[in-house]
Amino acid sequence: MSSEWLRQWCKLDWREPMNANLDRAARYQTPSSAKDDRREGDTDDTYRSMREQQLSSGCDEVTAMPSPEAPQRADVAYLVLSARRVNSSAGVAFEAEQVRSVRRVLRQTDGRWLVDTRVEAG
């Protein structure tokens, strides 16, 4: 589920509504995590700029690995999530970059694992 969260979070398309990627990703995360991501999402100005430049992106090479430094329990895990994001403008790729997030994931009472808060080092 955490890999699917990253795939949805990472995919942007200038033709979609503002923060559509966050809406898609929210089904794979806790409500507090979705709220945190929304706070850092697009604003009216950044969304307008994205549409003007016809920016889109997608991710591949998605990985989710347990963080070697963090404790793992039956109901809590810490994952290093990463992917290669390819950004394009008007359908022409112009940049590939690595995206990375260390996240706590929590097992829910129904057995699903949901992405939770971002973990800061230090």
Phi and psi in degrees as GROMACS dihedral restraints (atoms count N, CA, C in turn):
[ dihedral_restraints ]
;  ai    aj    ak    al  type     phi  dphi    fc
    3     4     5     6     1   -66.2    20    10
    4     5     6     7     1   -35.0    20    10
    6     7     8     9     1   -65.9    20    10
    7     8     9    10     1   -39.5    20    10
    9    10    11    12     1   -66.5    20    10
   10    11    12    13     1   -37.0    20    10
   12    13    14    15     1   -56.0    20    10
   13    14    15    16     1   -48.0    20    10
   15    16    17    18     1   -64.7    20    10
   16    17    18    19     1   -40.3    20    10
   18    19    20    21     1   -59.1    20    10
   19    20    21    22     1   -44.2    20    10
   21    22    23    24     1   -71.5    20    10
   22    23    24    25     1   -41.4    20    10
   24    25    26    27     1   -63.8    20    10
   25    26    27    28     1   -36.8    20    10
   27    28    29    30     1   -78.1    20    10
   28    29    30    31     1   -28.0    20    10
   30    31    32    33     1   -79.6    20    10
   31    32    33    34     1   119.0    20    10
   33    34    35    36     1  -123.9    20    10
   34    35    36    37     1   146.9    20    10
   36    37    38    39     1  -148.3    20    10
   37    38    39    40     1   126.4    20    10
   39    40    41    42     1   -60.4    20    10
   40    41    42    43     1   -19.4    20    10
   42    43    44    45     1   -83.9    20    10
   43    44    45    46     1    -9.8    20    10
   45    46    47    48     1   -87.5    20    10
   46    47    48    49     1   162.6    20    10
   48    49    50    51     1   -62.6    20    10
   49    50    51    52     1   158.4    20    10
   51    52    53    54     1   -56.1    20    10
   52    53    54    55     1   132.8    20    10
   54    55    56    57     1    60.8    20    10
   55    56    57    58     1    27.9    20    10
   57    58    59    60     1   -60.3    20    10
   58    59    60    61     1   -33.0    20    10
   60    61    62    63     1   -62.0    20    10
   61    62    63    64     1   -38.4    20    10
   63    64    65    66     1   -69.1    20    10
   64    65    66    67     1   -36.4    20    10
   66    67    68    69     1   -62.9    20    10
   67    68    69    70     1   -44.0    20    10
   69    70    71    72     1   -65.0    20    10
   70    71    72    73     1   -42.6    20    10
   72    73    74    75     1   -70.5    20    10
   73    74    75    76     1   -26.2    20    10
   75    76    77    78     1   -58.1    20    10
   76    77    78    79     1   -28.7    20    10
   78    79    80    81     1   -68.7    20    10
   79    80    81    82     1   -13.6    20    10
   81    82    83    84     1  -106.5    20    10
   82    83    84    85     1    12.5    20    10
   84    85    86    87     1  -140.0    20    10
   85    86    87    88     1   164.8    20    10
   87    88    89    90     1   -70.1    20    10
   88    89    90    91     1   154.8    20    10
   90    91    92    93     1   -57.0    20    10
   91    92    93    94     1   -39.5    20    10
   93    94    95    96     1   -67.1    20    10
   94    95    96    97     1   -36.2    20    10
   96    97    98    99     1   -67.7    20    10
   97    98    99   100     1   -41.9    20    10
   99   100   101   102     1   -62.2    20    10
  100   101   102   103     1   -39.4    20    10
  102   103   104   105     1   -64.4    20    10
  103   104   105   106     1   -43.1    20    10
  105   106   107   108     1   -60.9    20    10
  106   107   108   109     1   -44.8    20    10
  108   109   110   111     1   -63.9    20    10
  109   110   111   112     1   -39.2    20    10
  111   112   113   114     1   -62.5    20    10
  112   113   114   115     1   -39.0    20    10
  114   115   116   117     1   -60.9    20    10
  115   116   117   118     1   -29.4    20    10
  117   118   119   120     1   -99.6    20    10
  118   119   120   121     1     5.9    20    10
  120   121   122   123     1   -75.8    20    10
  121   122   123   124     1  -169.9    20    10
  123   124   125   126     1   -64.8    20    10
  124   125   126   127     1   148.7    20    10
  126   127   128   129     1  -104.4    20    10
  127   128   129   130     1   175.1    20    10
  129   130   131   132     1   -56.7    20    10
  130   131   132   133     1   -41.7    20    10
  132   133   134   135     1   -67.3    20    10
  133   134   135   136     1   -46.0    20    10
  135   136   137   138     1   -69.0    20    10
  136   137   138   139     1   -34.3    20    10
  138   139   140   141     1   -67.5    20    10
  139   140   141   142     1   -42.1    20    10
  141   142   143   144     1   -60.7    20    10
  142   143   144   145     1   -43.5    20    10
  144   145   146   147     1   -62.6    20    10
  145   146   147   148     1   -41.8    20    10
  147   148   149   150     1   -60.1    20    10
  148   149   150   151     1   -43.4    20    10
  150   151   152   153     1   -67.7    20    10
  151   152   153   154     1   -42.5    20    10
  153   154   155   156     1   -60.5    20    10
  154   155   156   157     1   -37.8    20    10
  156   157   158   159     1   -89.3    20    10
  157   158   159   160     1    -2.2    20    10
  159   160   161   162     1    51.6    20    10
  160   161   162   163     1    51.7    20    10
  162   163   164   165     1   -83.5    20    10
  163   164   165   166     1   138.8    20    10
  165   166   167   168     1  -141.9    20    10
  166   167   168   169     1   159.4    20    10
  168   169   170   171     1  -154.2    20    10
  169   170   171   172     1   157.8    20    10
  171   172   173   174     1  -148.7    20    10
  172   173   174   175     1   158.6    20    10
  174   175   176   177     1  -121.1    20    10
  175   176   177   178     1   146.2    20    10
  177   178   179   180     1  -138.2    20    10
  178   179   180   181     1  -175.3    20    10
  180   181   182   183     1    52.2    20    10
  181   182   183   184     1    42.6    20    10
  183   184   185   186     1   -76.8    20    10
  184   185   186   187     1   130.7    20    10
  186   187   188   189     1  -132.0    20    10
  187   188   189   190     1   152.6    20    10
  189   190   191   192     1  -137.5    20    10
  190   191   192   193     1   109.8    20    10
  192   193   194   195     1  -120.6    20    10
  193   194   195   196     1   141.6    20    10
  195   196   197   198     1   -60.1    20    10
  196   197   198   199     1   138.8    20    10
  198   199   200   201     1   -71.3    20    10
  199   200   201   202     1   123.7    20    10
  201   202   203   204     1   -68.4    20    10
  202   203   204   205     1   -21.9    20    10
  204   205   206   207     1   -86.6    20    10
  205   206   207   208     1   -19.5    20    10
  207   208   209   210     1   -99.5    20    10
  208   209   210   211     1   147.4    20    10
  210   211   212   213     1   -70.9    20    10
  211   212   213   214     1   144.4    20    10
  213   214   215   216     1  -115.7    20    10
  214   215   216   217     1   136.4    20    10
  216   217   218   219     1  -127.6    20    10
  217   218   219   220     1   175.5    20    10
  219   220   221   222     1   -63.5    20    10
  220   221   222   223     1   -27.8    20    10
  222   223   224   225     1  -119.5    20    10
  223   224   225   226     1     1.0    20    10
  225   226   227   228     1  -140.4    20    10
  226   227   228   229     1   132.3    20    10
  228   229   230   231     1  -136.6    20    10
  229   230   231   232     1   157.9    20    10
  231   232   233   234     1  -120.8    20    10
  232   233   234   235     1   120.7    20    10
  234   235   236   237     1  -117.7    20    10
  235   236   237   238     1   144.4    20    10
  237   238   239   240     1   -98.3    20    10
  238   239   240   241     1   112.0    20    10
  240   241   242   243     1  -103.1    20    10
  241   242   243   244     1   131.1    20    10
  243   244   245   246     1  -145.4    20    10
  244   245   246   247     1   159.7    20    10
  246   247   248   249     1  -161.6    20    10
  247   248   249   250     1   161.9    20    10
  249   250   251   252     1   -97.3    20    10
  250   251   252   253     1   121.8    20    10
  252   253   254   255     1  -104.2    20    10
  253   254   255   256     1   130.9    20    10
  255   256   257   258     1  -109.2    20    10
  256   257   258   259     1   120.4    20    10
  258   259   260   261     1   -99.1    20    10
  259   260   261   262     1   142.9    20    10
  261   262   263   264     1  -139.2    20    10
  262   263   264   265     1   157.0    20    10
  264   265   266   267     1  -127.6    20    10
  265   266   267   268     1   125.6    20    10
  267   268   269   270     1    52.2    20    10
  268   269   270   271     1    37.2    20    10
  270   271   272   273     1    83.2    20    10
  271   272   273   274     1     1.3    20    10
  273   274   275   276     1  -109.7    20    10
  274   275   276   277     1   118.1    20    10
  276   277   278   279     1   -64.2    20    10
  277   278   279   280     1   136.2    20    10
  279   280   281   282     1  -129.9    20    10
  280   281   282   283     1    -8.5    20    10
  282   283   284   285     1  -161.5    20    10
  283   284   285   286     1   140.3    20    10
  285   286   287   288     1  -121.4    20    10
  286   287   288   289     1   134.7    20    10
  288   289   290   291     1  -142.1    20    10
  289   290   291   292     1   157.9    20    10
  291   292   293   294     1   -91.1    20    10
  292   293   294   295     1   133.1    20    10
  294   295   296   297     1  -113.0    20    10
  295   296   297   298     1   144.8    20    10
  297   298   299   300     1  -148.3    20    10
  298   299   300   301     1   138.3    20    10
  300   301   302   303     1  -146.1    20    10
  301   302   303   304     1   133.5    20    10
  303   304   305   306     1   -99.5    20    10
  304   305   306   307     1   122.0    20    10
  306   307   308   309     1  -130.6    20    10
  307   308   309   310     1   145.5    20    10
  309   310   311   312     1   -81.1    20    10
  310   311   312   313     1   139.2    20    10
  312   313   314   315     1  -122.2    20    10
  313   314   315   316     1   141.3    20    10
  315   316   317   318     1  -121.7    20    10
  316   317   318   319     1   135.1    20    10
  318   319   320   321     1   -79.8    20    10
  319   320   321   322     1   129.5    20    10
  321   322   323   324     1   -87.5    20    10
  322   323   324   325     1   166.6    20    10
  324   325   326   327     1   -62.1    20    10
  325   326   327   328     1   -23.5    20    10
  327   328   329   330     1   -88.5    20    10
  328   329   330   331     1     5.2    20    10
  330   331   332   333     1    94.1    20    10
  331   332   333   334     1   -13.8    20    10
  333   334   335   336     1   -72.0    20    10
  334   335   336   337     1   149.4    20    10
  336   337   338   339     1  -101.7    20    10
  337   338   339   340     1   129.5    20    10
  339   340   341   342     1  -118.8    20    10
  340   341   342   343     1   141.5    20    10
  342   343   344   345     1   -68.7    20    10
  343   344   345   346     1   134.5    20    10
  345   346   347   348     1  -119.4    20    10
  346   347   348   349     1  -144.9    20    10
  348   349   350   351     1   -64.0    20    10
  349   350   351   352     1   151.2    20    10
  351   352   353   354     1   -71.3    20    10
  352   353   354   355     1   140.8    20    10
  354   355   356   357     1  -106.9    20    10
  355   356   357   358     1   125.2    20    10
  357   358   359   360     1   -95.9    20    10
  358   359   360   361     1   138.3    20    10
  360   361   362   363     1   -76.1    20    10
  361   362   363   364     1   151.6    20    10
